[in-house]
Amino acid sequence: MHSPPPVVRRGAFRGSGVVRRGVLTRGQLRTSTYRRLRPDVYVLASVPVTHRLHAEAVALVAPRGSAFGGLTAVALWGADGFAGPGDPVEVLLPPGIRWHGAGVQVRTADTTGSLVSDGTIFWTGRTRTALDLIRRGTLDDAVVLLDRLVGTGMCELSAVRSAAAALPRCRGSRQAREASALADGVAESPQETRLRLLIGRGALPAPVAQYEVRVDGVLLARVDFAYPERRLAIEYDGLWHAEPGQFAKDRRRLNRLSAAGWRVVFVTAGDLHRPDDVVHRIASALRR
């Protein structure tokens, strides 16, 4: 039985290189022991396929001077849940360099500054990565993404705001400033961010996010948004509330809030498609 040599156990490798050095034969590369990630790039079949692994594979064949940015850079910073193995690898190329490949999204950008390296590959720094991402797409999506990035510790909101303010006039610079101003980094789900934006656009008073309701110093519950002076909580009711045992927990939590004189307005995913109705319900609850 073929035992993989140590040189190919470290991650992705060029097939032509190991064949040329006599480490493996082309026949061995075609066995089930190895997985082909892209033309001439292989990995042991036992290695889990992740977005980072695909980035390492692309780095072996990308032009000199290339770097990784966008969601690929987020993955390289160790943040989970932003880019999966099926998402394109985002490659930054210096001006004047052209290259393309399957499963790759290429952008022309400066690859000389704000880069970090593990000694093998290069990718954009934390603040630049966030700044590049919030310059594209819609404003709401940018705010949602920045809240997620800040919440996972990938970047610092104050640093992103400063960098956005210092941007020269360019594509997406205005959105970057708006998105960083609207983000707060405390939302526990994308839909909470969208609900907060909806409340803000509804000419309602700004609620306190992730508010801890306490009575005599005892924590009763933490609510998504609160108007403490009115004892009014706004809760996003997501799918996780349907998990086994969650209904009973929610009822006990609601009973504790009610006993302390708090009222709760629940908002679902469907409600977010009817923003005027949500604003009217919250406004009516505030008046009562």
N, C-alpha and C positions, 0 to 999 in steps of 0.2 A: 504493500500500500504506500502511495506517495505521501511523504511528509514534507509540508511546506518549509522551505529554508527560512532562516531568521530574517533575511533581508526583505521578504515580502509580507512579514507579519506586522509591519508597522503602520499599515494603512494602504492608500491607493498607490499604485506604481505603474510605470510605463512597461507594457509588454515587450516592446522592441528592445528596450534596454536590458531587461533580464535575460532575454533570449540571446542577445549579442554577447553578453558576458558569460553565457553558458550556465546561468543559474537555473533556468527552466527551459523546456522545449516548447515549441508551439503546440504540440500535442497535449502537453500537461496543462497549458493555459485553457484548452478547450474542454477540460474535464469539469465535473461538478464541484471540484475543490475551489474553483475561482469563479468570480462574478465579473462580467464585463460591464463597466460603468459608462464608458463612452469609447470611441475608436482609440485603440491602443492603450487604454487605461483599465486596469483590473484591480480587484481587491479579493481577499479571501472571502469565500461565500458565507463564512460564519460571522463576518463583521456586520453589525446592524447598519442598514442604509439610512442615513440621515441627510439633512440639507448640508450640514457641515462637511460630510464625507463627499458629497457631490462638488462642493466648493474646492475641496482639496484635490479632487480629480481634475477639475477645470484648471486649477493653478498649474498643473503639470504640462498643459498644452497651450495655455494662453500666452500672448505676446509679452515680451519683456517690458516692464514698466506698468503692467496692468495691476489693478487692485480690485477689492470687492467693496460694494456699497449697498445702500438700501436695506432690505430685509435680510439679505445674506450677511451683511455686516452685523445686524442684530443677532443673528444666529451664532456668528463667530464670537460675539460678546457673551454668549452663554445663555441668552434669554430664550425660553421655550415657548412654543405655541405661536410663533410669528411666521415661520417659514418651514414647510415640511419637505419631505423628499421629492414630492411631485411638483414643487414650485420652481420656477426658473431661477438659475443662479445669476445674480446681478453683478456684472463686470463693468468696471470703469476703465476706459482706455484714454491715453493722452491724445490731445488733438493731432490729427494727421495719421493716426494708426487705425486701420480697419481690420476687423476680424469678426467671425460669426461662428456659431456652433449650435448643435441641437441642445435644447434645454437651457439656453443661455440668453439673457437679456443684456444687451450691450448699451452703455451710455458713454458719451464723450465728456470728460471732466478732468479737472486738475488732479493729478495723482502724485504731486510732489509734497504737499503739506497736509497736516491733520491726519496722518496715517499712523497706524501701529502695525507691528509685525510680531509673529511668533518665531521669527528666524527663517521661515519658509515662505509664508504668504503675507500679503499686506491687505489691510482693510481700513475703512474710515473710522475716526475716533468717535467716541460716544456722542458728543454734542453735534458734530458735523453729520453723523448718521441720522439723528433725529431731525435736524434742520433740513437735510435733503428730503426726508420722507414727508414732512408736513408741507413742503412746497408743491406737492403734486396731489391730484385727486380733488375731492370736494372739501370745503371748509369743515363740515361736520365730521367727515371721515378723518381728517387731519387731527382734529381735537380728540376724537376717540382714540386714535393711535397714540398720540402724545400722552394722553392719560395712562394708557396701558404701559408705555415705555417707562414713564416716571414711576408708575406703581410697582413695576418689577425691579426697579433700581438700575435700569440700563443707562439712564441719564438723569441729570438734575434739571428741574424746571427753570430755576433761576439762570443757569448757564445757557439753556436754550433761548430763553427770553433775551438775554444779553446779546447772544450771537445773532438772533433775528433782528434786533434793533440795529445792529452794526452792518447788516447786509446792504450792499449797494442796490440801486434799483435794477432788478433783474426778474426773470420769470419766476413767479411764485413768492417773491420777497414780501409782498403785501399780505398774502395769505399766511406766510410763516409768522409774521408779527401778530396777525389776528388770532391765529390758532394758539400760539403760545400764551397770548393774553387771556384766552378763554379757558385754557386747560387749568386743572387744579391738582391733578395727580393723585387724587384720593378715591376716585370711583373704583368700585370692586367689580364692575362689569361694563362692557361697552354701552349697554342699554341705560345704565345709570347716567353715563355721560350724556347720552341723547336726551334723557328726561331732564337733566339739569339745563341743557341748552334750550329745550322747549320752554321750561319755566322762565328762563331769562328773557326769551323773546316774547313772552306773554305779558310783559309789563307787570309782573308780579314781584313782590319783595324777594330778595335773594334769601333762600333758606340756608341753614347750616348743614353741610354734608357730613355724613357718618357721625351723627350726634349720639352721644351716650345719655340715655335717660336714667337719672339716678334719683332715689328717694332716700333721704337721710344717709347719703353716701353709699347706698347699696345700688349696684347696677341692675336695672330692670331689663333693659334692652338697648341695643344700638340700632338706630333707624337710618335709612338711606339719606333722608333729608328731614329737617325739622324747622318749625317755627316755635322755638321754646316758649316765647312769651304768650303764644296762643295755645300751647300744648297740642300742637297739630303736627303729625308725622306724615310724610309722603313716602310710600314704599313702592319700589318696582317689584312686581310679582312675576318672577321668571319661572322657567321650566323646572328649576331645581326644587321648587316648592312642591312638586308632585312626587318627589322621591319618597320611598317607603319610610314611614315614621315622621316625615317632615310636617305633615298636616297637623298631627297632634302637638308637635313642638310649636308650630305657628299659632295654634289656638291658645296654648298656655302663655305664649309671649303676648298675644293680643289681649288676653284677660288681664295680665299684669299691667299693661299700658292703660287699659280701660279703668282698672281699679285706681290707678294714679291720676285719673282725670284726663287722659290723652285720647284724642281722636286720630284715626288713621285713614288716609285716602290711598287706595291701592290703584296702581297703574300697570296695565299689562302691555305685552308687545303689540297687540291689536290696537290698544288705545293710542299708541304713539303715532298711528296713521290718522288719528283724528285729534290733532293738537288743539283745536279750538275747544273741543269738548273737555279735554284734560284741564286746560287753563280755566274754563268756566267752573269745573268741579272744585278746583283748588281755591279759586277766588270766592266761591260760595261758602266753602268751609272756613275760609279766613274771616268772612263777614259774620259768621254765626258765633 
